[in-house]
Amino acid sequence: MIRAITFDCWNTLIEEDGSRDIQRKEYFASRLKNKGFTVTEEDIERHFSTEAKLFEKFIIDHRKTQNSMARVRTILKLTGLNLTYEEINEAADYCDKIALEFRPPVIAGVKEMLEAFVDKYKMAVICNTGWHSANTVRNLLGDHDLHQYFSQTTFSDEAGVAKPHKQIFEQTLDALGCSLEEAVHIGDSEYSDIVGAKGANMRAILFAGVNEKYKEENTADFTISSYANLAEILEKM
């Protein structure tokens, strides 16, 4: 019997709509041009793509996430751009808090689903941070009026460990007062969410409503593309 549900954040509760990526790329393109660099849109895309791969590799190698400061420093190294300490801090702060200015949308059906479940299940968020800190994501959840549904929010930059490491799932379920076997985790990533949850002896549901990369091939107990039939699935688990 399921007593607790944990959710990934990005592309599970809130959509990665690309708005912040555009702003970050424009931010660095502007600074490169101001420093006399000749830079194309393709150059910026290539640097950010390389940085994203290095960020994912860091998680795999260290089971931790890098914050916006570390990610900014990687971009600077890749582009050859030199900034002062104050400028680096400014860039990191901008990249972190941009989500509060260009707010990504809540995924369709999320609020209705959470409202239906709030009195039946204990619920939490387990989120790997990166460009956005735990504080920024909490503020974003609050801005969207989602924070009220969760009795625990666990973020990798505060927990000191990232999904798929089982410790971040264990910390969260311990805070909820439930065993791992009584819980199900819902997320869009096969590696971080599904492999991580099942490695912690939880059950797992892949949400493929936005990110369809793993829709046809994954190790989840169930795969869903919307939250319409989630209540029925939970009753079967």
Secondary structure, DSSP 8 states (H G I E B T S, - for coil): ---EEEE-SBTTTB---SHHHHHHHHHHHHHHHHTT----HHHHHHHHHHHHHHHHHHHHHHS----HHHHHHHHHHHHT----HHHHHHHHHHHHHHHHHS---B-TTHHHHHHHHTTTSEEEEEE--SSS-HHHHHHHHHHTT-GGG-SEEEEHHHHS--TTSHHHHHHHHHHHT--GGGEEEEES-IIIIIIHHHHTT-EEEEE-SS--TTSSS---SEEESSSTTHHHHHHH-
